[in-house]
């Protein structure tokens, strides 16, 4: 059974930084794209950033210049470094990945980690 577990969320002041991690575990043959999403109260889940298996990255406009996505293939771990955080970044952050656990690629989601930015 494949699992994604996020960590690193918390409370930070306006302008501060946080680093999120997402570790994939279980029977994993291959991990394709990995991504971070977020969902604020009363709003739809939105894409924050993603990284392909070849290292190609994509950022939402709100994340460009402030967030950096990276991955460690050897550790099956995804990271998100968030700098210059703003109150509007407050949300539950979710890790997602396309993983082949032996039966083809499937989408997996983590349980989420809360990020709160105080003004």
C-alpha positions in Angstrom: 0.0 0.0 0.0 1.4 3.3 -1.1 1.3 6.2 1.4 2.2 9.9 1.2 2.9 11.6 4.5 3.5 15.3 4.8 5.3 17.2 7.5 6.7 20.6 8.3 3.6 22.8 8.5 3.0 25.2 11.3 2.4 28.8 12.4 4.7 31.5 11.0 4.6 35.3 10.9 4.1 37.3 7.8 7.3 37.3 5.8 8.6 34.1 7.4 9.6 30.8 5.9 8.6 27.1 6.2 9.8 23.9 4.6 7.4 21.1 3.9 8.3 17.5 3.2 6.3 14.6 1.7 7.6 11.1 2.1 6.3 8.3 -0.1 6.4 4.8 1.2 5.2 1.3 0.5 5.5 -0.8 -2.6 6.9 1.7 -5.1 8.2 0.8 -8.6 8.3 4.3 -10.0 7.2 7.9 -9.1 6.2 10.1 -12.0 5.1 13.7 -11.3 4.9 15.0 -7.7 3.0 18.1 -6.7 1.9 20.4 -3.9 -1.7 21.6 -3.7 -3.4 23.8 -1.1 -6.9 24.5 0.1 -7.9 27.4 2.2 -11.2 27.4 4.2 -14.1 28.0 1.9 -12.0 27.8 -1.3 -11.3 25.1 -3.8 -8.1 23.1 -3.8 -5.5 24.8 -6.0 -2.2 23.7 -7.5 0.9 25.3 -6.0 3.8 23.6 -7.7 4.7 20.4 -9.4 7.9 18.6 -10.5 8.3 15.9 -13.1 10.5 12.9 -13.0 13.0 14.7 -15.2 13.1 17.7 -12.8 10.9 20.0 -14.8 9.1 22.4 -12.5 5.8 24.4 -12.7 4.7 27.0 -10.3 1.4 28.8 -9.8 1.7 32.6 -10.2 1.1 33.0 -6.5 4.2 30.8 -5.8 6.6 32.1 -8.3 9.7 33.7 -6.8 8.8 32.7 -3.3 8.4 28.9 -3.3 10.8 26.2 -4.5 9.8 22.6 -5.2 12.3 19.8 -5.2 12.5 16.1 -4.9 15.0 13.4 -3.7 14.4 10.4 -5.9 16.6 8.2 -3.7 14.4 9.0 -0.7 11.1 9.2 -2.6 10.6 12.5 -0.9 9.1 15.8 -2.1 9.9 19.2 -0.6 8.5 22.7 -0.8 10.6 25.6 0.5 8.3 28.6 1.2 9.8 32.0 1.7 8.3 35.4 2.3 5.0 33.9 3.4 1.9 36.0 3.4 -1.4 35.6 5.3 -3.1 34.5 2.0 -0.8 31.5 1.9 -2.7 30.1 4.9 -4.2 26.8 3.9 -4.0 23.0 4.3 -1.1 21.9 2.0 -1.4 18.5 0.3 1.2 16.4 -1.4 0.1 14.4 -4.5 2.0 12.0 -6.8 1.5 9.6 -9.7 3.0 6.4 -8.4 3.4 3.0 -10.0 3.0 0.5 -7.2 3.2 -2.5 -9.6 -0.2 -2.1 -11.2 0.4 1.0 -13.3 0.4 4.6 -12.4 -2.2 5.8 -9.9 -2.8 9.2 -8.2 -2.1 9.3 -4.4 -2.7 12.1 -1.9 -1.3 12.8 1.5 -3.4 13.7 4.5 -2.3 17.4 4.5 -0.3 19.7 6.7 -1.6 23.0 8.0 0.2 26.2 7.2 -0.9 29.3 9.0 0.6 32.7 8.4 -0.2 35.4 10.9 -0.4 39.1 9.9 
